[in-house]
Amino acid sequence: MRVEPTIVIASVLGALAALAACATVAVPVGDAVAGARVYAECAGCHGTNAQGTVNGQVPALAGQHASVIAKQLGDYREGERWDARMESIMAEHRFADDAQIANVAAYLSGLPATPAGGGSGEGGERGAGVYGKACASCHGARGEGNGARVIPRLAGQQYMYLRRQLHDAVDGRRPNFPPDHVALLSPLEADDIDGLAEYLAELSP
């Protein structure tokens, strides 16, 4: 049986309210010039302009909030997020210190981002409805996120990457994904999740 997004929202209203009330956090200030040198080792996978890949294996990083990038790199380093390639990279390089992570995050956050697009072209309207009811209160009306609250920018991300991450979260393959977000996504149909990914990929960051 299909569970309407409105029912999903009602079931997690308390969790969303608590998340919305979270205090802001200090965002580390990095050296973007130094970060560009670090990123040279990442460009082979993420691309010269950090736009990722359309097959969903590599995310777009350009324009993402520095605090979000720093957190995800830290999670990979500490084994709190899973991806064989990233885990291998972090195990090999480990980044010299937190300042090096802050530097590459500062560089990436300053790169221009463009809508990645993708999807069938048929699910965006459905996805917009899901987003407005389930996601906009935290991620922003245009998927812009919030760097001070370490809420990722979703607008313009690669469609297949978004789709994969959302399904991974529901299926328990993203251990660092907030439990309240899993509760939001779990009752949705596959078409709702796919439409959500399509809608976000088409948004201008």
C-alpha positions, 0 to 999 in steps of 0.5 A, a space after each residue: 500500500 502506498 503511504 502518502 508523503 503527508 502521512 510520513 511528515 505527520 509521523 516525523 513532525 517531532 523529529 523535524 522540529 527538533 532538527 530545525 531547532 538545532 543550534 548552528 555550529 562553528 564552520 572551520 575556516 580553510 585555505 582554498 589555495 592550499 585546498 586546490 593543491 590537495 584536490 589535485 589528487 581527487 580530480 581524477 575521480 571527481 573531475 577537474 571542476 568537481 562535477 562528479 559523474 552521471 553514473 552516480 558513482 561519484 558525487 558533484 562537490 562543487 559549491 557544497 558547503 565546506 562544513 558538509 564536505 569536512 564532516 563527510 571526509 571525517 566520517 570516511 576517515 573514522 569509518 562512519 561512512 562506507 565506500 570502498 574507494 573513499 575508505 581506501 583513499 582515507 586509509 592511504 592518505 588519512 589527510 595530514 590533519 583536520 586543517 588539510 580537510 578544512 582546506 580542501 573543503 574551502 576550495 570545493 565550496 568556492 567552485 561554481 555549481 551547475 544543475 546536473 540534470 538526469 532522470 526520465 524527465 517525468 518524475 520532477 513534479 512528483 519529486 517537487 511535491 515530496 520535497 516540499 512536504 518532507 525536505 524543504 523545512 531543513 534543506 531550504 526551499 531551493 535545496 540550498 542547505 545550510 552550512 552553519 547547521 551542516 545541512 548539505 546542499 542538494 540542488 544540482 547534485 547528480 541524479 544517479 548519485 542522489 538516487 543511490 544515496 537515498 536508497 542506500 539510506 533506506 536499506 541501511 548502507 549509510 550508517 551516518 545518515 540521520 535516523 530521522 531522515 531514514 524514517 522520512 524516506 522509508 515509507 516512500 515508494 521507489 517512484 517518490 525517491 526517484 522523483 525526488 532525486 530528479 527534482 533536486 538534480 534539476 535545481 539551480 544551486 
